[in-house]
Amino acid sequence: MEIRSIYKGARLSAFKCREVTREIQGLSVSNALDVLTNTPRKAARLVEKTLKSAIANAENNNNLRADTLIVKEAVVGEGPTLKRFQPKARGSAGPIRKRSSHIRIILVEKA
């Protein structure tokens, strides 16, 4: 059984967030939480929040124990981009892209 949790519209670029999610794929839930709590990045806090939500979904909706779960998949996709402009020299303007991302975590039971 797959348990999933999705964090949509995280105000962080997907590129920065993927560095953190690569570290936790395939780990048990307790090891993944340890890695995330000891990682000093904003992305780690957002991924940790999503992982805790997936654990709560497993415990409350599917009656599974947290110590029997592993992280099958941790994927970060591009979200909508806010487009802004910065004034530049000689009356021109340069683009600013404020990127966001969608974080998806899928947990499965140990075989």
PyMOL commands that set and color helices and strands:
alter all, ss='L'
color gray80, all
select helices_A, chain A and resi 14-24+29-37+42-61+66-68+89-91
alter helices_A, ss='H'
color red, helices_A
select strands_A, chain A and resi 3-10+69-78+82-87+93-98+101-109
alter strands_A, ss='S'
color yellow, strands_A
deselect
rebuild
show_as cartoon
